[in-house]
Amino acid sequence: MSTARRLPSLRSGLTACFIYFWPLYTGQAIPIGSWRGRMWLDTWVQLGRHTRRARPAAASSSFVSKTLPEQ
């Protein structure tokens, strides 16, 4: 297949991909399912500290006693 024949299909594929990702480019709010559908590679999603959930501390831990004001 010649380059002249492949160029229109490549251009239309790139245009469709750009339109598909438009909400992400512009920062629009989209449903989580739609967002996950647009995250094709695991490397596109960076796990931050807020995504890791620590085990809840016991109410009698030293952290709680240090942070609460004494009465």
C-alpha positions as CSV (number, residue, x, y, z in Angstrom):
1,M,0.0,0.0,0.0
2,S,1.4,3.4,-0.9
3,T,2.0,6.2,1.5
4,A,-0.6,8.3,-0.2
5,R,-3.3,5.7,0.6
6,R,-2.2,5.3,4.2
7,L,-2.1,9.0,5.0
8,P,-5.9,9.6,5.1
9,S,-6.5,6.6,7.3
10,L,-3.7,7.6,9.6
11,R,-5.0,11.1,9.8
12,S,-8.6,10.0,10.5
13,G,-7.3,7.6,13.2
14,L,-5.4,10.4,14.9
15,T,-8.4,12.7,14.7
16,A,-10.6,10.1,16.3
17,C,-8.1,9.5,19.1
18,F,-7.8,13.2,19.7
19,I,-11.6,13.6,20.0
20,Y,-11.8,10.6,22.3
21,F,-9.3,12.1,24.7
22,W,-10.7,15.7,24.4
23,P,-12.4,15.7,27.9
24,L,-9.0,14.9,29.5
25,Y,-7.2,17.5,27.5
26,T,-9.6,20.2,28.6
27,G,-10.0,19.1,32.2
28,Q,-13.7,18.3,32.0
29,A,-15.3,16.2,34.7
30,I,-16.2,12.8,33.4
31,P,-17.6,9.6,35.1
32,I,-15.0,7.3,36.6
33,G,-15.9,4.5,34.2
34,S,-15.2,6.8,31.2
35,W,-11.9,7.9,32.8
36,R,-10.8,4.3,33.3
37,G,-11.7,3.5,29.7
38,R,-9.3,6.2,28.6
39,M,-6.4,5.0,30.7
40,W,-5.1,2.4,28.3
41,L,-1.6,1.9,29.9
42,D,-0.8,1.3,33.6
43,T,2.0,3.9,33.3
44,W,-0.5,6.6,32.6
45,V,-1.9,6.4,36.1
46,Q,0.4,7.4,38.9
47,L,-0.6,6.1,42.3
48,G,-0.2,8.8,44.8
49,R,-0.2,8.7,48.6
50,H,-3.9,9.4,48.7
51,T,-4.7,6.1,46.9
52,R,-2.9,3.9,49.4
53,R,-5.1,3.3,52.4
54,A,-3.3,2.8,55.7
55,R,-4.8,0.6,58.4
56,P,-6.8,2.6,60.9
57,A,-5.0,3.3,64.1
58,A,-6.5,2.1,67.4
59,A,-8.2,4.8,69.5
60,S,-5.7,4.3,72.3
61,S,-2.6,4.8,70.1
62,S,0.1,7.3,71.1
63,F,-0.7,9.4,68.0
64,V,-4.2,10.1,69.2
65,S,-3.0,11.1,72.7
66,K,-0.4,13.4,71.1
67,T,-2.8,15.2,68.8
68,L,-5.8,15.7,71.1
69,P,-5.6,18.6,73.5
70,E,-5.5,17.7,77.1
71,Q,-8.6,18.5,79.2
